[in-house]
Amino acid sequence: RFIYPVARMFTMGARAVHETIWAILFVTILGFGMLAGILALTMFCIGFAGKLLAEEIEGIDMGPVEAIRATGASELAVMVYGVFPQVRVAFTGIGIYTWDVAFRAATVVGFFGAGGMGWYLKRNVLQIETQRVAAILLSIVVLVLLSEAVSAWARARVAKAK
């Protein structure tokens, strides 16, 4: 009962700040590099996915939950058998969508000094290395297309399991 409002406030706080601002904040605190990017994307994903997941849980049918509680089941059993079966497919979809969004945001976050392809892209743009910039952009496009293909495959598997 205490955890829910605290988690909700943390999620809202994480969501209130754009991923580029998180990147700038963590680069300022930790310096340039991958750790700043990982933390920036983590905060972004917590805010983004947390809101969607919380809304999905709030919209479940309480009938099965109350029936399981009436048997004297523990809170963990209520979550496993009453809540999770109702949100499993939605959680999987939200996870896949968050992966897609974070994958694209990683380049932007890297552009601000938080490591990765974005950092190399910015460095080569500033040095006017057009062939390297083209190669990096092509690599990003290929990786996004691969990510999209994996996401489509995962969504199809979840839809079949439904």
C-alpha positions in Angstrom: 0.0 0.0 0.0 2.9 2.3 0.6 4.9 1.2 -2.4 2.2 2.1 -5.0 2.1 5.9 -4.5 5.9 6.0 -4.2 6.4 4.0 -7.4 3.7 6.1 -9.2 5.5 9.4 -8.2 8.8 8.0 -9.3 7.3 6.9 -12.6 5.7 10.3 -13.1 9.0 12.1 -12.3 10.9 9.9 -14.7 8.3 10.5 -17.4 8.3 14.3 -16.9 11.9 14.7 -18.2 12.8 14.1 -21.8 15.5 11.5 -22.6 17.8 14.2 -24.0 17.6 16.1 -20.7 18.3 12.8 -18.8 21.3 12.3 -21.0 22.6 15.8 -20.4 22.1 15.4 -16.7 23.9 12.1 -16.5 26.7 13.2 -18.8 27.2 16.3 -16.5 27.2 14.1 -13.4 29.1 11.0 -14.7 31.0 12.4 -17.7 30.9 11.2 -21.3 30.3 7.5 -21.9 27.9 4.6 -22.0 26.9 4.6 -18.3 25.4 8.0 -18.8 23.5 6.8 -21.8 22.3 3.6 -20.1 21.0 5.6 -17.1 19.3 8.1 -19.3 17.5 5.4 -21.3 16.7 3.5 -18.2 15.0 6.6 -16.6 13.2 7.3 -19.9 12.0 3.7 -20.2 10.8 3.6 -16.5 8.7 6.7 -17.2 7.4 5.6 -20.6 6.6 2.0 -19.9 5.7 2.5 -16.3 2.7 4.7 -17.2 1.5 2.2 -19.8 1.9 -0.8 -17.5 0.2 1.0 -14.6 -2.8 1.9 -16.7 -3.1 -1.7 -18.0 -3.1 -3.0 -14.4 -5.7 -0.4 -13.3 -8.0 -1.6 -16.1 -8.1 -5.3 -15.2 -11.3 -7.2 -14.3 -11.3 -7.4 -10.5 -13.5 -10.5 -10.4 -10.7 -13.1 -10.7 -8.5 -11.1 -8.3 -11.3 -11.0 -5.6 -12.1 -14.7 -6.2 -8.4 -15.6 -5.6 -8.2 -13.3 -2.5 -11.4 -15.0 -1.1 -9.5 -18.3 -1.0 -7.0 -16.8 1.4 -4.2 -16.7 -1.2 -1.1 -14.5 -0.6 -0.6 -11.2 -2.4 2.0 -12.9 -4.6 -0.5 -15.6 -5.6 -3.1 -13.0 -6.3 -0.6 -11.2 -8.6 0.5 -14.4 -10.4 -2.9 -16.0 -10.9 -5.3 -13.0 -10.8 -3.5 -10.1 -12.3 -0.7 -11.4 -14.6 -2.8 -13.6 -16.8 -5.0 -10.5 -17.6 -2.0 -8.3 -18.5 0.5 -10.7 -20.0 -0.1 -9.9 -23.6 -0.3 -6.2 -23.0 2.9 -6.2 -21.0 4.7 -8.1 -23.8 3.4 -5.5 -26.3 4.4 -2.6 -24.1 7.9 -4.2 -23.6 8.4 -4.6 -27.3 7.2 -1.0 -28.0 9.5 0.4 -25.3 12.4 -1.5 -26.9 11.6 0.1 -30.3 11.4 3.6 -28.9 14.5 3.2 -26.7 16.4 1.8 -29.6 15.8 4.9 -31.6 16.3 7.2 -28.7 19.8 5.7 -28.1 21.2 7.5 -31.1 19.8 10.8 -29.9 21.1 10.3 -26.4 24.5 9.3 -27.8 24.6 12.6 -29.7 24.6 14.4 -26.4 27.7 12.6 -25.2 26.1 9.5 -23.7 28.1 7.0 -25.9 27.0 4.7 -28.7 26.4 5.4 -32.3 25.1 8.9 -31.7 28.4 9.9 -30.2 30.3 8.6 -33.2 27.8 10.2 -35.5 28.2 13.6 -33.9 32.0 13.4 -33.8 32.2 12.6 -37.6 29.6 15.3 -38.4 31.7 17.9 -36.6 34.9 16.7 -38.5 33.0 16.7 -41.8 33.8 13.1 -42.5 30.9 12.6 -45.0 31.7 9.0 -45.9 31.9 7.9 -42.2 28.7 9.8 -41.5 27.0 8.0 -44.4 28.2 4.7 -43.1 27.0 5.4 -39.6 23.6 6.5 -40.8 23.3 3.4 -43.0 24.3 1.3 -40.0 21.6 3.0 -37.8 19.0 2.4 -40.5 20.0 -1.3 -40.9 19.9 -1.8 -37.1 16.5 -0.1 -36.8 15.1 -2.3 -39.6 16.5 -5.4 -37.9 15.0 -4.2 -34.6 11.7 -3.7 -36.4 11.8 -7.2 -37.8 12.6 -8.8 -34.5 9.7 -6.8 -32.9 7.3 -7.9 -35.6 8.3 -11.5 -35.1 7.9 -11.2 -31.3 4.5 -9.5 -31.7 3.3 -12.3 -34.0 4.4 -15.0 -31.5 2.5 -13.2 -28.7 -0.6 -12.9 -30.8 -0.4 -16.7 -31.6 0.0 -17.5 -27.9 -3.1 -15.4 -27.1 
